[in-house]
Structures are given as structure tokens and as C-alpha cells.
Amino acid sequence: MAAERFDRTGESPFASETSGMATREHVLVVDDEPPIRNVVRGFLERADMQVAEAADGPAAVEEARAFVPGVAVLCIMLPGL
């Protein structure tokens, strides 16, 4: 079970401000190497995050528009950007 981090108020950063209940965070993982995407996806899913993937820049832009992630994990040498 992954450790959950809390801010100074003791609230989880993953808690919804409107409901007070935890919600799944959306993360977009972008890398042109499938093994790297798979490893990152595995870690994020074990932390109960919803993950989408893209293999290049144009696919990442398209996926980000459809998926609307809270954060993206990007390869800095990504082709197509």
C-alpha cells in the first residue's frame, strides 16, 4: 500500500475540495518507449491514479484534450514536439 502524503492541515492532496472524499487523479504518461510507459503506469496505478498513455507529441496533445490530465509525465527527448 502506497503511503499517502498530507499537507499541513492533515488533508490528503488527493481529496476533493467539494466532497471531502478522495478522487482518482488523472495522469498522462508520454514516452516513445513502451517499457518505460509500462513501468511508470504500474507505479501510478498502484498509487490509485487513473493513467492514460501517448507515444509521441501529437498523440500526447490529442490524449490531453480528451483525457484532461491533472499532470503529465513527459520524456524530455520526445519525438514530435
C-alpha positions in Angstrom: 0.0 0.0 0.0 1.4 3.4 -1.0 2.0 6.0 1.6 -0.3 9.0 1.2 1.2 12.4 1.8 -0.7 15.1 3.7 -0.4 18.9 3.7 0.0 20.9 6.9 -3.7 20.7 7.6 -3.7 16.9 7.6 -5.7 16.8 4.4 -4.7 14.5 1.6 -3.7 16.3 -1.6 -5.9 13.9 -3.5 -9.1 14.8 -1.6 -11.8 16.6 -3.5 -12.5 20.1 -2.0 -16.2 19.8 -2.7 -16.9 16.3 -1.4 -14.1 15.7 1.1 -13.7 12.2 -0.4 -10.6 11.1 -2.3 -10.9 11.1 -6.0 -8.6 9.4 -8.5 -6.0 11.7 -10.1 -5.6 11.7 -13.9 -2.0 11.4 -15.1 -0.9 11.4 -18.8 2.4 9.4 -19.3 4.2 10.3 -22.5 7.2 8.4 -23.7 8.2 6.8 -27.0 9.5 3.6 -25.3 6.7 1.2 -24.3 8.7 -0.4 -21.4 9.2 2.9 -19.7 5.5 3.8 -20.1 4.6 0.4 -18.6 6.8 0.9 -15.6 5.5 4.4 -14.9 1.9 3.3 -15.4 2.4 0.5 -13.0 3.7 2.8 -10.2 0.9 5.3 -10.8 -1.9 2.7 -10.9 -0.6 1.2 -7.6 -1.0 4.7 -6.2 -4.6 4.6 -7.3 -4.2 7.1 -10.2 -6.0 6.9 -13.5 -3.4 6.8 -16.3 -3.5 7.5 -20.0 -0.6 7.0 -22.3 0.8 8.5 -25.5 3.9 7.6 -27.6 4.7 10.9 -29.2 4.0 14.6 -29.1 0.9 14.7 -31.4 -0.7 11.8 -29.7 0.0 13.4 -26.3 -1.8 16.6 -27.3 -4.7 14.6 -28.6 -4.8 12.5 -25.4 -4.5 15.5 -23.2 -7.5 17.1 -24.9 -9.6 14.0 -24.4 -8.4 12.9 -21.0 -7.7 16.3 -19.4 -5.0 15.1 -17.0 -4.1 16.9 -13.8 -0.4 16.2 -14.6 1.7 14.8 -17.4 4.9 12.8 -17.1 6.9 13.6 -20.2 10.1 12.2 -21.8 12.4 15.2 -22.4 13.6 13.7 -25.7 10.1 13.1 -27.0 9.8 13.0 -30.8 7.2 15.2 -32.4 7.3 18.1 -30.0 
